[in-house]
């Protein structure tokens, strides 16, 4: 039972991490685009 719980928990953290990474790359793209405009 513990193993299943741990697996779900690690998957949950992984999903959160990927979401944060996506947001970071989106912000990086936006700042890059803004820098290119000026």
Secondary structure, DSSP 8 states (H G I E B T S, - for coil): -HHHHHHHHHHHHHHHHHHHHHHHHHHHHHHHHHHHH-
